[in-house]
């Protein structure tokens, strides 16, 4: 286990009796600002780069807005915008999942649409378009065009906090590009730049794929149906595409999926090691922990692997988060792992206020005894929604002579890692920040840049044909 570079997500509850249980936005902002400054691993770098005065000016521009915030959701949204002064990934401010923000819900934007009238309108549609009734996970959503904007509204939701006709998404299409606003379960906003119809019955909306429920159009071909299966899979799986290619879908490296990933590898390893080509599909894989992909590395190995360590910012909050994370039964860490965590905690506590390398080197070279003859070619599918551990896997994997990356530039959220999700004293707000900094910095940054593919898949190659395209490239003699 590469303990020095593990990207571990931890949750820490901060208690402080000086705050009440009401969600006062000014008080919560003061806590967020102070906690971020005292604990985030990237804070000092950005202050040095942009300057203290720029930070002060930026903060001052938000003070009056924060004073005027009327709901927890509005408050969190403003703070989330404020904090992205520092970087675009591995950072954020959100309402707590258990926060009952009745005022936000009561004033949430709604459509005034009669469902039967909407269906009658859709009956008249003869050509597949964005308008329709769509299935998205546990939600049924209607999408209607209003002037130059498409609005998605709830028809039925598996989330009891969402009510009929409440707006779930909005998007515009133009020659200047797409713009999609998507509201998550806790009503936080996600913004994307791609909305695309796939065939007659599927809609790629940012990081989500919707399936048309109504009206009915001609069934899509098997390639599109296969794409929908891949992109909505919750669990990893592998299948034989043909006699030359094994396809391995990994939707997430979240620690809760580690056992499933290992199980698929164990079950399919003999087939993988006797098949010429392996395609690993990481599309929309946002990360998790390094441990989730360790069993893949021996299959890809051709030469010694160089791993760059991280330094952790030592603080009381960060050090406790490390210890709590390894003791979280959901992650399934072993007794040996927990012993290492306690030793790491003690080392960090002895150097408060410093950046600490928990290993004995900044670079680790990993050598293996075996290089498997198969697979000969490995293609990894990537896109703009890959970040964090997914990007660390790519940095490891692309050191192999077998591996090529296909797709589009990744998100760029890796240099500052080991996330802590700290809940405010009022229990209203969750602050997400990074506790460690890579020794790659400043020579090889990934944050806000991303990792480039070896083969760029442009927009003339439909999303549902990416696997077919990669399979053809890798198996062409």
C-alpha positions, 0 to 999 in steps of 0.5 A: 500500500502506498500510504504516502499518496493515498487519496482518502475521503474523511468526514469530521464533525467540528463542535463548538458551543459558541455557535447555536444551531441556527444557520447564520450565514455570516457566522458559518462563513467566518468558520469556513474561511478560518477553517480553510486557511488553517487546514487546506494544503493549497491555501498558502500556494495560491496566496503566494501566487495571486497575492494577499491583496487579491484574496482580500478584494475577492473576499470583500466582494462576497461579504455583503452578498453573504449578509443578504443570504436568506437560506442555507442553500443560498448561503452555501452557494455563495461560499462555494463560489467564493472558495473557488478562488483557490482552485476548481477541484478538491474543494467546495462548500455545500449544505449538509445532507441532513439540513432541512432547508424548508425556506429554500424548498418553499421558494424553489423555482417551479413550473406551472405545467399541467402534465396531461397538457404537456403529454398532448404537446409531446404527442405532436412531436414527430422527430426526437428532440430534447423535449420529453419525459425522461428517466434519471436514476430515481427521478422522472423528469419532464423537459420543455422548451421555453423561448431559448431555454430548456427546463427540466422539472420533476414529475416524480422523485425518489427524493422526498424533498423534491416535489412535482414541478420543481425545476431540476435542470436548465440548459441552453444550446447555442453556437457558442456552446452548451450551458447546463445547470443541474440541481443535485439532491441537496439542491446544490448546483452543478454546471456543465458545458455539454448536452447531447442527444444520443440516438432517439432515446437518450440524453447526455446531460453533463455527467448524467445520462437520461433515458426517454420514457415518453413519447416513444420513438424508434428503438436505438441500435445495440451500440447506443443501448450498450452505451447507456448500460455502461454509463449507468452502471453502479458496479464495475464489470468486465465482458468479452467484446470479441476474441481479441478484446476484454472490456472493463468498466470501472464507474468509480474508485470509491473505497466502497467499490474496492471489493467489487473491483478486486472481485471482477479482476480475480474472476476475469484475470485468466481471460484478461491475461490470455487476451490481446487487448484490454479496454478500461473504461473510466468515463465519469469516474470521479475518483476514490482511493488509490487502493481501489486500483492496486490489483490492476497495476500488475496486469499493466506493468512493463517497467519500474513504476515511479510514485511521487509522495505527498506532504500532509499539512499537519493540524489538529483537525487534519490529523484527527481526520486521518485517524478517523478515516482509517478507523471507519468500518465502511472502508474496511481497513486492516489492523495493519492499516490502522496501526500505520494510521496511529503511527502517522497521527503521532508523527503529524501531532509532533510537527503541528503547523508543518508539511509532513512526509509520512514516508521516508522518501519523496519518490518510491520506485515499485519493481515487479518480478513479472511482466505478463505477455498479455494483454499486449495493448491497453486502452483507457477511456477518459473524459473531463469528469475524471479527477482525483484518484482516477487521475492518479491511476492514469499517472501510474498506468501511463508509465506502462509501455502497453497503455494509451489514453483515449478521450478528452482532457481530464478535470484536473484535481489531484495536486491537492488531495486527501479530502476532508469533509468538515461539518460546521459547528451549526451542522448546516454547512459542509466544507470540503478541502484538501489535507495533502500536497504532491511533491510533483508541484510545481514541476508537473501540475495537474490541478486546473489543467488535467491530463491529456489523452494520447488519442483525442476523440473529437466530437465527430466520434459519437460518444456511444462509438468510443469503445468501438473506435478504441477497439479498432485502433488497438486491434489494427495491425 
